[in-house]
Amino acid sequence: MADAPPSPPAGEPAPPPPSPWRARHHAAAVLVAWHLLAVLVFILPYPPYFDDRTLRTKEVQEEMALLFGTVHKVAPIWKDAQETQTRVLALVRTYMDVYFKARKPFESYLEAVGSTQSWNMFGGTPPRYPKVLMVEIKPRGEAAYAPYKDHRWGTPEHAQANFRDFKVHEVLGIGGWDRQREWYANWWARQWNAEHPDRPAEMVHFYYWQLTTPPAEAVRAGNADRQQQQVQHFHWKVPPGVGPP
């Protein structure tokens, strides 16, 4: 049994008891370490999402053939460019599987504190189809949606607009996670409420008109029409208290 601590000499005050604040210091240190670890995992690079359907796209196949043909010439580890591509893509899929499993425990925490961040390495991507943002508002007490914003093709507004502005709206509207789209919908509701104070927004609906690109065979046959289709729908009920900006 350990000896009791010696008593202070007569006439000297007893030492103060341990501070209860030490537990808070330890908790803060654990939180900081957890946050740094979460951010470190999230900033690790990963390649763009791809699947077999994307890899079968002709444009992507040409990019991959050129890329892995060059890789095989520089580092002929495997017998040919095709095997190099097969082996490398298998390694990439394994890395992505491990990476997304590793970041899973941190996702809810980083979303809650607003610190999600990531970046994608460049890679083979299918052709990019133009998308046009459409925003509709249903005022409170009304049955129908009213058209609000229409980023059209070929109009003076479209020609003069900054491409980065359109890109920001595209990222906010169809990228990220649900809470981001909810914030974006609330922003549109505030814009509407500022312009229509007598008709406050109850619902926000935004989506994109996408132009499809006809294949070369259809163009040669005389059918060069680019068909429109609606994509990326998002409906949002505006919460109480969302006023003008």
MOMOWO-V992978 format. One record per pair of residues at least 4 apart in sequence whose C-alpha atoms are under 7 Angstrom apart, sorted by the first residue. I is the first residue (numbers start at 1). J is the second residue. Records with the same first field share a line. If there is no record, write none. Layout:
I=J / J
This chain:
8=12 / 14
21=25
22=26
23=27
24=28
25=29
26=30
27=31
28=32
29=33
30=34
31=35
32=36
33=37
34=38
35=39
36=40
37=41
38=42 / 106
39=43
40=44
41=103
42=103 / 117 / 118
43=117 / 118 / 119
45=119 / 120 / 121
46=96 / 120 / 121
47=120 / 121 / 122
48=120 / 121 / 122 / 123
50=54
51=55
52=56
53=57
54=126
55=60 / 61
56=61
57=61 / 126
58=62
59=63 / 126
60=64 / 124 / 125 / 126
61=65
62=66
63=67 / 124
64=68 / 124
65=69
66=70
67=71
68=72 / 81 / 84 / 85
69=73 / 81
70=74
71=75
72=76 / 80 / 81 / 84
78=83 / 84
79=83
80=84
81=85
82=86
83=87
84=88
85=89
86=90
87=91
88=92
89=93
90=94
91=95
92=96
93=97
94=98
95=99
96=100
97=101
98=102
99=103
100=104
103=107
106=110
107=111
108=112
109=113
110=114 / 115 / 116
111=115 / 116
129=210 / 211 / 212
130=210 / 211
131=208 / 209 / 210 / 211
132=151 / 152 / 208 / 209 / 210
133=150 / 151 / 207 / 208 / 209
134=149 / 150 / 151 / 206 / 207 / 208
135=147 / 148 / 149 / 150 / 205 / 206 / 207
136=145 / 146 / 147 / 148 / 204 / 205 / 206
137=145 / 146 / 147 / 148 / 201 / 203 / 204 / 205
138=142 / 144 / 145 / 146 / 201 / 202 / 203 / 204
139=199 / 200 / 201 / 202 / 203
140=199 / 200 / 201 / 202
151=158
152=158
153=158
154=158 / 159
155=159
156=160
157=161
162=166
163=167
164=168
165=169
166=170
167=171
168=172
169=173
170=174
171=175
172=176 / 180 / 181 / 184
173=181 / 184
174=232
176=180
177=181
178=182
179=183
180=184
181=185
182=186 / 236
183=187
184=188
185=189 / 204 / 236
186=190 / 238
187=191
188=192
189=193 / 201 / 204
190=194 / 242 / 243 / 244 / 245
191=195 / 244 / 245
192=196 / 201
193=197 / 200 / 201 / 243 / 244
194=244 / 245
196=200
201=238
202=237 / 238
203=236 / 237 / 238
204=235 / 236 / 237
205=234 / 235 / 236
206=233 / 234 / 235
207=230 / 231 / 232 / 233 / 234
208=230 / 231 / 232
209=228 / 229 / 230 / 231
210=228 / 229 / 230 / 231
211=226 / 227 / 228 / 229
212=226 / 227 / 228
213=226
214=218 / 219 / 224 / 226
215=219
216=220
217=221
218=222 / 223 / 224
219=223 / 224
